[in-house]
Amino acid sequence: MGKSEKDGKMDRRTRYTRQLIRDTLLELMQEKGFQRVTVTELCKRAELNRGTFYLHYLDLNDVLDDILTELMSQTTSAMDHVLCPNRQCATYPFCDKIRQNDRYQILFLDDSITEHLMCKLSDVGKEAYVTYLMSHSLLTFQEAEAIFTFQMHGCLAINRLMLRNHCADWKAVQQTIDGLIRAGLTHYLLPDRMEALEGGMNE
């Protein structure tokens, strides 16, 4: 077996092991919540030894962070989705990814990871959101940052409500909220910048 073949096999094994750890954490979170899960319990469920776990992750927070990173890499930004209605059919917001995959819904419902979730959303999306908003309006950094934070926390609260109530008309509710957010944001956008904003985000 050549070196490249060995490396490929190891890469597949690494991907499989990391996916197994992520899936097992989500499974245990469904049963008892993130705070009550232990590394020992996860390893027992996944049939891995602790050494293998720590070869891939520092702790359970590191696993959770990896899950969120993977999900966010597969979705589109909040700014892109909300401010470009002509592209909504082509966008895939984070909340849709959660809604369409039962095993991920615990990420919205587990109160113990709310701070971790919001910090991750902020790390991934805040800079681009605030920069775009400031460059196309007269809003200060503090104002743009406050709008971003308000939108993120509000959307999380609505999505939790929809999940807990088993809402069958999620898409209609989402479109209503998107319309409200868009109307509020466009109020602050400079008229001669709105077209440029949509064009820039359509690229």
Secondary structure, DSSP 8 states (H G I E B T S, - for coil): --HHHHHHHHHHHHHHHHHHHHHHHHHHHHHH-GGG--HHHHHHHHT--HHHHHHH-SSHHHHHHHHHHHHHHTSB-HHHHHH-GGGTTT--BHHHHHHT-GGGTHHHH-GGGHHHHHHHHHHHHHHHHHHHHHHTBS--HHHHHHHHHHHHHHHHHHHHHHHHTT-S-HHHHHHHHHHHHHHHHHHHB-HHHHHHHHHHHT-
